[in-house]
């Protein structure tokens, strides 16, 4: 009977958890489609010979000795459509990339191109073939025979330690706990079911299990095929990575620089569970899995876990983590106020907090934001809390945005309270009139700035009138305290301000915004404007370039529309793309917008300050936030994302009476400038349990990498009630390349224990739009002419003459860059790799071909040259000649 294999965790399906299982499948054989260069496919039955020296297929018009490939002649096994036959074939759209694989064999590098019924069958054949090829001329034993593997010995030793009575058997309950301890996150019910199955199959029911059954259960439950497949790809030593294999994996796949054998031995000693493996410097499947799941292999670049950006630029050059109504725990209308909201916001690195001051019933000002008088918090208590927690998460300046709604006498009490409680932390120095920009976060470390209204210099009384902030009036209306003296015919309201409170305002003086021209002429660098979400949104759409230019010098604060009575959040990216520094968020409301905010501010040691892109800071630069294409002077990057699998996915929270099984899919979203916003989803993993295999590739072009955020969302396709399972949000600049696990979080941003996505990340610099086409060229379809950088005439002769001379060098540079990109893509394609591959991977592929052959020519790589040439010694086959020619072109 012809069999296929599945990596599904459904109990009755075949489970591939070792090379032995792959070879066992190959020995039984299965049906695959053979693709010919004439665009035709033929179903054939492929089988591995019993001596494991050849793969044959039938029926065939050739005699049986020709319808076979000897293992020793195999140069390489490629996954996906990676040969000219599969890439140019008219039938290639009829099957997905992950169902195709090719065997490159013989001295002429011929290819046998095959299509399987599923990605699982491909993985089994590729894993088995690579294992057999890695032995070259040696006749391998069937894996699993003879000497026990590192892994089996280790699992047996774990069993022996648990066998307290030394009877050769342990209770099932103890065996379940043991496997759960070795694999946190695995469900007890899953382990118990596996033991029942194995006991039934071996006809050994009972309350105890023997060592062999325990080893079998562990291997079936705790082997992740996708990681085993990866290990075999890089292993030259059976079923584990030696030090040189690990070094190659870290350098070539993970993009690590300066890796040494000593570093690799450290990794082995830290993660390999077997004593023998640690002594010999071998990393087997369990150690490799632990390493890939560890913080040492995180998707988040560890450099960004501490402050890593230049903190000596003016304050206006940073995005500042800002909270709106931080003391609110729920929505604006029915919400409760609670002092712990401030502790939470400050603990998350928030650097700007809004305080709306109201007259308190006992003669002292209070802070409250809901219509319930019972929910007010004394101002004194809030200031004490801020003093205590202001700098626990970040040493950089904290901005207190005061919106005054209380009487002058209570304002005086508020000012006295601020001075007395905050003391030296309060920044009271007057602004430097000869400077042009605000001081830097570095200069203001440990200081608290007050943002608020200031009395005009002409006012000499103890209090005076100032124009009012728009913020806070929505609540006043609900409290029945709206200003009865609002000016007729619109205009700005006026309020009384005490001198004591006015004197606390220095670098963040609140002024009303008139228009961009007035600001350019008359606004001083220490004056700042607050914009409602609606007003700022209008500027962002109608005059984005002017808003960007305004924000180069001045701080701007965006607050949510008063219509958001449910305390929902605006999209901060809409305003970050225009350079707005302080986008005030309702921290108490979880969801997409808070995910973006929380993810964004992780990138600089979670200190609450993120340096804006250079194109938004430089005095001479033009940037429009609504750019729909690549930007001048900013190289676009291509993000290749392969979503491989999920681990320990929880059920959606509100899923009600739904069964145990979720049917998840993954959405990858890019948030940034309009040209970058995109979303791709994987297929749904049906009946996959909580460890689904997706194995799907997604691709994004990123035109402004410094402003892009990647968000993974896991959703349930078969939901009752809530479809949300988990999410994780990471700035593009913090992504690490290679095979990584994504630590999933709940809707509220809390870590979900042991829940992860396993992904592969590759990032390439490539100009031009979209995916490259068949030849991988970086241009758009239908666009015949290469676009060159050009300069606009200013009308000033001297300047135009200077720039005219720059046109030709710019044109040559554009040509050179395009030519290099195209040559690189050709070279990678001939090596059977994707455009995301790097030069090391290409050289490694060529060296692999040459190693697996008796008659292969010798090729030298002269590293002494500035551009190391690769030259063949003697005659070479056609494919290798093409590869060397493509390398020379590069």
N, C-alpha and C positions, 0 to 999 in steps of 0.2 A: 504494500500500500504506500502510495506517495504521501509524504507528510510535509507540512509546513510548520514553522516555529513561531511562537508569539512570546513577546516579553511581558505580556499582560500579567497582572497578579491574580487573575481569576483562578480559583483553586484547581479546575480541571485542565487548564492549559499547560502546555509544555513550558518549562522555565529554563532559559539559558543563563547559567551562572558560572561557567568556566569554559576554557578552551576545549576541554574534553567534551562538553555538551555540544559545542559547535561542530567538532570533528565527527561526533556521533551522528549528528544530523546529516553531514556531508557523506558519510559512509552509507547512510540509508538512501540518500539522494532525494531530489525534488525537481519539480518542473520549473523551468526558467524560459524566458523568451530571448532568443538569440537575434540581435539586430545586425542586418547586413548593410553594406554601403549603398545598396540600391534602394534604400528606404523600405525594406520589407522585414517583417519579423516572423520568426518561426518558433513554435513551441517545441522544446526539447527536454528530455529527462537527463539531468546532470548528476553525476555520482563520483565520489572519490574512491579510487581503487583500494582494495583491502590492504595493500602494502604501503598506502599513503604516498606513492611516488607520482601519481598522475590523476588528472581529472578527465573523465570521458563524458560523451553525450550520445544519445540515441533517440530516434532513428537518425541515420545520416547516410548520404549518398557516398561518402568517402568510406574506404574500408576501415574497420574498427581501429587499426593502428594509427590512422591519420586523424580520426575524430577524437583526439585527446591532446592534452597539454601536460608536459612533464613539469612537476613542481620546481625542479632545479632550473628550468628555463624561464621561470617567472621573474620579471624584473620589478614589477610594482603592481599593487592592487588599488584602483582608484574608486572612490565613492562618488556618485552623482554623474551628471552629464559632462564629463571632463575629457572627452576625446573628440576629434573632428567628426567621426561618424555619428556620435550621439548629439553633438552640438548642432550640426547642420542638417540632421535628419528630419524629413518632412513629418515623421510620426512622433517626434519628440514631445509635442504638445499633448499627446495622448496619455503620457505617464508622468508622474511627479519626479522631481530631481532625486528624492531620497530612495526611489525604487530602482534606480539604475546603478550599475557598477561595471567596471572594465578591468580585464586582466591584460597587462602589458607583458609580452613574452617574446622569447627568441632573440637571436642576434640582430634582427632587423626591427625590433621593437614593434611587432605587430600587436593589434588589440583585439581581444574577444569582448564584444560589448553585449551586456546582458541586462534584462529587466526582470525583476522579481515581483511577486504579488503584493509584498509589503516591505516596509523599511526594516522590519524585524528579520526577515529572511536575508536581506542584504547584509545586515550587521553580522549574522551568524556565519555566512559564507566568507565575508571579508575578514572577520576575526580569525576564523579557522585557517584561511589561506595565508594570512600574514604570519600566523604562528608557524605554519609548515615552512614558509619561505625563509623565515629567520634562522632555520637550521641549515640552510644551504645544502651542502653535499652530504651532511650526516643523515642517517636514517633515524628519524625520531621514533621514540616509543609512543604508543598511544598515551596521551596525557592521562594521568590518574592511575597508571599502573606502576608497579615497582615501589620505589622509595616514596614515602609520604611527603606531600608538599610542605613548605614552610607554614602555610596556613592551617593545613590539617593537624600538623604537630602542635601548633599554638592552641587551636580550639580544643584538642584532646587534653592539653595541659590545663586549660581553664576548667574542663569537665572534671579532671582528676582532683583539682583543688576543691570543687563543689561536692565531690563524692566523699563526704565526711566519714561515712561508715566503711569506705574502701570495698564496697560490694560490687562495683562495676555498674551500678545503676543509681539514678537519683530521681526523686519525686518530680512529676511533671510540673507542679507548681514552682519548684525551685529552678527547673530548667527554663520556665517561662520568665521568671524574674531575672535570670542570668542573661538571657538574650536581650531583655528589655534594658538591663544595665549597660550592655555593650552597644546597644542601639537606641538611645533615648529618642522618644517621639513615636516609636513603633507601638501600635495598639496591642494590648493584652489579648483581645479577642482574635486578632490575626495570628498571633503566635500559637495560641491554644488550638485554633483550627488546623494549622500546619502540622502540629504534633498528632492530632487525631487522624489526619489524612495519612501520614507516614506510618502510624501504628496500624491503621487498617490495611494499607498496601503491603506491609511486611507481616501481617497477621500476628502482631504482637501487642494486642490491646492491654490496658492496665493503667495503674496510677504511677508507674515508673518508666523511665527511658534509659536505654543503654547508650554508651559513648558513640557508636557508629550512627545511631539515629539522631543524636544531638548534633553531631557534626553535619549530617545531611540537612537537618532543619535549619541550622545556622547558615549554611552555604546558600540554601534556597531563599531564605528570608533576607539575608543581609548583603547579597551581592547585587549591586546596581549594574546591569548589563552595559549601560552607556559609559560608565567609568571603567569597567573591565575592558571594553572595546578600546578605550583611549590608552589604557595601560599597555595592551598588546601592541598597539600602533608604535609605541616608543620603546618597547622592551626588546632587547636582543638576548635576553636570558630567560626563556620560558615564561613563567607567570609572575615576574616581579621586575622592578626597575633597579638596575645597578646604579652606582654613583654617576657613571658617564651618561647613562640613559636619562637619569633625573636632570642632570646638568643640561643635556640637550633639550629636554622638555621645557625647563624653566627659561632658557635663552630663546629658543625658537618659537614656542607657543605662547608663553606667558610674558614675553617681552622684557624679562628682567635683565638688568645690566650688571656687569661685574660679578657674575656668579662664579664661585670657586667650588672645588671638590669638598673643601672643609665645610662650606655653607650647606652643601648637599648632605654631608654626613650629620650635620646638626639637625636637619629636617628629619632624616631617618631615625636618629636617636630620640627625637621628640614625638614622632607620630607612629612609628612601626611598633605594633604591640608584641610581636614575637621576639624573644631574647636572641634566638639564632639569627634572625633578620638584622637586628641592631648590631650584633657582633660582626656580621659579614658585610654590612653596609647595603642591605637589600630592602627595598620598599615594596611590600606585597599589596594586594588589593585593599585590605582593611586599612593599612597605614596610609595608602594613597588616597583613599576615600576620606579618612580623617583629615589629612592635609588639605584637600580641596574644600572641605567644609570649615576649615579653621579661619581665624581672623588674619593669619599670615597670608591667606590667599583670597582676601576680601575683594569684592568688586569695587569698593570705595578706596581710592588711592590714599594710603596712610599719611602721605605728606600733607593732605588737607585736614587731617585730624587736629593739627595744631595751626596757629596763625602762620600763614605762609605767604600773605600778600604784603605789598609795600603799604605800611600804615602811616607814612609821613606825607601823604598828599592832603590837600585841603578837604575839609569835612564834606563839601559839596560833591566830591568825587566818589562817594561811597553810597551804596544802598544801605539803609539803616532799618533793622528789624523793629517794626512799630506795632503797638497794640492800640485798639480802640475799645473803650469800655472794659478794661481788664478786670474790674471787680465783678463783672457780670458772669453768672454761671450758666444762664440759659438764654432766652431771647429778650429782646428789648422791652416787650410789652408786659409779659407775665413773669419775666426772669427774676430770680433772687440775686441779691448782691452778697458777696462774701469776700472777706479779706484774703482768703487763700488764693483767689484768682490772680492777685498781684505776685504772690510767691511763685506760682506756677509759671506766669509769663516771664518773670525775671530769671527763673531757673532754666528757661528755654533760650536764654540769651537775648531777650527782648531789650532794646536800647532806647525805646521811646514810649512813654506811657502817658495817657491822657487822664487828667483829673478835672472833673467839672465840680466847681465849688458852689454850694448852696447855703443859704442861711439855715443854721441848725436851731432846733427848738429850745436849746438851753444856752443860747448866746454864743455858741462856738460853731464854726463852719463844719459842714458834713459833705460827704461824697455819696450820692446815690444816683442810680440811673434807671430805676424802675418806678412806676407810679405808686408803689406802695411805700408809705412813709416809714413803715416798720423796717424796711430793708436798708435804711441809710447806715453809712459807716462813718464814724467820727474822723475828720481830717487828720487830727493828731495821731490816731492809730495807724492811718495809712502811711503817714510820713515816717513814723517809727519803724514800720515794716520795710519801707523803701531803704531807710538808712541801714537796716540790718542785712538786707538781701541784694542791695544795688550792684555789688561787684562780686557776687559768689560765682557766677557763670562767666563773666567777662570783665576785664579791667578797663575797657574802653568807655568813653563818656556816656552817661545816661541823660536823656533829654526828657524833662517833665513838662508836658504841654498843659498849661493851666487855662481853663475856660472859666471865666469868672461870672457867676450868677448870684453872688451874695452881696450884701450891703457893705459899704466902706468900713464900718467898725469891725465887722467880721473878717474883712480882707486884712486889716491890721493884725488881727490875732493869727491869721494864716501865715502872714509874713514873719511874725515873731517866731512862730512854731518852726517854720522852715529854717530860719537862721540858727535857732537854738539847737534843733535836732541834727541838722546836717553839718553845721559848723564849717570846718575847713574844706569839706567836699564841695560846697557851693562855689560855683565859678562866678565871681562878681567883677572881675577886671573889665574896664571899659574897652571896647574894640579899638584897635590901632587904626587911626584915620588915614595913615599913608599906605596901609596894606591894601591889596586888591582881593584877597581870598581869605576865607575862614582858616583858623588854625587846623592842624591835623589831629586825627584820633590819638596819635602817639603823644602829641603835646598836651592833650586834654585827658590823659589817662587818670582814672580815679576821681574825675570831677563830675558834678551834676550841674547841667545847664537848665535854666528855666526859660521855657518858650512862652511868651505872653505879650500883652499890650504894654506900651510904655507911654508915660505922659510926655507931651511935647516940651522941649527945652524952655519955651516961653512961659510955661505954667509954673508959678512959684508957690501955689497953695498946697495944703496937705492932701488935697484930692482934686481931681479934675475930670473932664469928660473926654472919652475916647470912643472911636467907632467900635462897634461890637463884632464879635465873631459870629458867623452864621451857625456854627456848631452848637448843639445843646438846646435849640429852640423847639425841636420836635418834642423833647421830653417836657419842656416847660409848658407846651400847649396841653399835654396830657395831664400835667399836674394842676392845670387851671391857673398857671402863673404867668401866662404870656404877657409881654410888655404892652400895657394899655397906651403907652405914649409912642407907639411906632410912628415914624414920620409919614405924613400923608404923601400919597403918590409915590410910594416906594422909597428908595434911597437907603442909606445905612442907618441902623439904630444907633443911639448914643447911650453909653453907660458910664456910671461914676467909677473912677479907679483911684485907689489910695496910693499916696507917694511911696509908702513902705513896700507895697507889692511891686510897684513900678520899678523901684531901685534894684530888685532882684533879677531883672531881665537885662542880659548883656548881649550875647552873640546870636540870640534867636528872637529878635524883636518881630512880633506879628504885625504885619501891615496888610491892608486890603489890596487885592490885585486890580489894576486898571486895564492895561493892555501891554503887549510885549514891547512896543516902541517906548512907552513911558518908563517901563522897567529898565530898558537898555540905557535910557538917558538919566533917570533919576534914582533908581533903587540902589541902596548901599549893600555891600556884601553881607552885613550882619542882619539885614532885614529879610524876613521870609514870609511867604504867602501860604495859606491853606486853601485847597480847592475841594469842592464837593466832587464826588465820583462822576456826577453828570457833567459838570462844567469841565473837569479834566478830560473826560471822555470825548467831549466836543473838540477840545484843542488837539487831542491825540489824533482825531480823524481829519480835522480841517487844516491844521497847521503843525504837523508833527515835527518838521525840521526846526521851526521856531521854538517849540517846547524843549527840544533837545538842547538847542543853543542856550536857552534861558537857564536850564538846569546845570550848565557847565559852571556857573558862578554862584547861583542862588539855591538854597534849600527849598524844596517844595513838599508840602504834606498833603496827601490825598485821604479824605475821610469818607466812610460809606454813606450812601444816600439815606436820608431819614425815612425813605419808604421801606427800607429793609427792617421791618419791625420784628422779623423772625431771626434777626442777627445773622443772616446769611452773609457770605463774603463776596466781594468783587474779585475779578481775576487780576492778581497783582502784575502779571506779565503785560497786561494792556498798558500799564503805566511805567513799569521798569524799562520797557523798550523805548520809552521817551525820556529816560534818564531820571524820572521822578524818584527821589531818594526815600521818602517816608510814606509807604502805602500802609495805612492803618488797618489792621486785620482784627476781626472778632475771634480771638484765640479760643474762645469757648465752643466754637462751632466747627466740628470736624468735617472733612470732605475734600474734594479735589483742590479747592483754592488754598486751604490750610496745608495740604500735602505739598503743594508747590512752594509755599512760603517756608515751611519747615525744611524741605529738601534743599532749597536754594541757600538758606543761611547756614547749612552745615559745611559749606565749602571752604571756610576760612577759620577753621578751629571752632566753629559755632560761637564766634565772639560777637555776633550781631552786626558786623560791618563787612560788606563785600565790595571790593574795588570794582567800579564800573568799567566796561570795555574801553580801551584806548580811544576808539573812534568816537566815543561820547565825551571824552575828557580833553582831547587835544584842542588847542585854541584854533588851529587852522585845520578843520576837517569838516566834511559835509556828510551828514547821515540822516536819512529819513526813516523813521520807525516803520513806515508802511511799505518798505522795499519788498517787491515781490520776486526778487532775483538775487544773484550773488552780488556782493558789495565790493566796490573798488578798494584794492589794497588788503582785502581779507580773504585768504584762500579758503574756498569751500572744502568741507570734509565729508567723506562718505562713511556712514556707520553701517557695518554689517553685523546683524544681531541674529544669532541662532538660538532659539528657545528650545532647549533639549528636553528637560523633564521638570517635574515638580515633586516635592517631598513633603509628606505629613501635612497636606492641605486640610484645614479645618472645614467643617460644614458652614454655610452662610448662617449668620446669627439668627435671622428671623425665619429660618426654613421650616419651622413648624413640624408637621407630621411626616416630612420626607424621610426616606430610608437612609441607610448609612452611606450610600455611594453618591459622590458628587460627580457631575460631568463638566469638568472645568475647561475653560479656554483662556488664553492670555492676550491682553491688549497691550501693545507697546505704543506709548504716545510721546511725541516730541512737542514741547511747548517752547515758544520763543518768538522771534519776529514772524510776521505772517508767511514769509517765504519758507520758513522751517516747520510751521505747524503741520503735523501729519499724524496719522494713526493707522497701524496695521494690526491684524489679529491672527492668531493661529487657528487651526481647525480645533474642533471640540474633541477632547479625549473621552471616548465613550466607555462606560462601565470599567473605568480604570482604577477604581479604589482611590486612595488618597495619595498615590504615587504615580501620576500619569506620565506617559511619554508623549511629547509633542513633536520634537525633531523637525522644527520648521524654521526656515531662514527668512529674515525680514531685512529691508534695506531702507536707509533714510539719507537724504542729502542735507547737510547742515551748513548754512551760509554764514551764520554768525555764531560760531561755537561758544564764545564767551557768554552768550545770553540764553543758551539752550538748556532745557531740563528734560531728562528722560524719566517717564513714569511707567512702571509696570503695574497693571491691574489684572488680578485673577478673578474671573467671574464664573458663575455656575449657569450652564445652558439649560439645565433641567430644574429650574428653581420653583419653589412655592414660597411666595413672600419676597424674601430678599435675595438678590443675585450676587451681592458683593462677598467675596471670600477674603481677599487680601490685596495689599498694594505696597510699592516701594518707590520712592522718588529720589533721583540723584542728578546733580548738575552734570552736564556733558563733560566738563573739564575734570571731573573727579573719577571718570570711568577708567578702570584698569583693563588692558586688553588680555585676551586669553580665555581659558576656562575658569569660570567664576560662579559662586553661589550668591544669589540675591536674598538677603535676609528679609522676609516678608513681615509686614506690619498690619495691624488692625485699622479700622476706619478712623480711630482716634489717634493713630500714630504710635501705638504701643507695640513692642516686639511680640511676634507670635512664636512661642517656643518651638524650635526645631522645624518650622515651616520655611521652606526655601524654594527658589527656582534655580535650576542649573542651566547656565547660558554660556555661549561663546561670543566674545566681543572682539571685533576687528575694526580699526579706524584707519582710513586712508585719506591722504590729501589728494583731492582731485578736483580740478576746475571743471566747469560745465555742469549741465543740469541732468537730473534724473539718473537712471541706470544707464551704463554704457550699453551699446547694442552688441550685435553679434561679435564684432571684433573688439568689443570693450572700449571703443573710442569715446573720449569725453566730449561729446557734443550732442546737440539735440537733433531728433529726427527732422528731416526736411530742411535743416540748416546747412547750406553748402559752404558758406564763406566763414572763415575764422574771424571771430570778433577781436579787435585790437583795442588796447587802452588808448584813449585819445584825450586831448586837452581842449577846454573851452577857451575861446578868445576873450580876454578881459577888456580889450580896447586900449590898454596902456602898452605902447609899443615896446618899451624896454623889457617889460615882463613877458609879453608874448614872444619876443625874440628868444629869450632864455629858454622858455618852455618848448619852442619849436625845435630846438636842437635835441631835446630829450625824446622826441617822438620816435626816431629811428631806433635808439637803444631799447626803448620800451617794446617796440614791435619785435626786435630780435629776441628779447627776453621772453615775450609771449610765445614766440615760435619755439624757442628752446624748451620751455616748460612743457608745451603741448607735445613736442616730439619725444621728450623723455617719458612722459606719461604713456603715450601710445606704444613706445618701444617696450616699456615695462609690462604693459598689459599683454602684449604679444608673447613676451618671454614667459610670463606666468602661465598663460594658456597652454603653451607648448609643453610646459612642465606638468600640466594637468592640475594647476592650482587656480583658485579664484582671484579676482582683482584685489581682494583684501590680504593676500599672502604677502610675506616680506622676502627680501633677498636671501636671508638665511634659509628659509624654508625651500626656496628654489634650488639653492646649491646642495642642500641636504637631499632633495629628491634626485638630482642628477647623480650624486655620489652613491645613493641607494641602488640605482640602476646598474652602475658599474661594479658594485660589490657582488651583486647576485648573478655573476656570469663568469664562466671559465675563459671564454674567448673575447671578452670585452676589451676594447682599446683602453690605453692608459690616457688619462686627461690630466694636465697639470694646471694649477692655479698659482700664478706668480704673485705672491703677496708683497714683493719688494717694490712693485710698480705703484704709481699713484692711483691708476685705474687698473686693478689686477686683471691681466688677460687670462682667458681659459683656453688652452690649446690642446688639441688631440695629437697623440703620437701614433702615426700609422693610419690605415684606412678606417673609416667610421661609417655606420649605417645612416640612412637618410634622415631619420627623425633626430638623431643626435647631432647631425650636421646642422639641421635647422635650429636646434636649441642653441648650439654654440654661435651660430650666426646672429640669432636674436640677442644673445648675451653681448656680443660684440657691438651690435647696434646701440644697446643701452649704454 
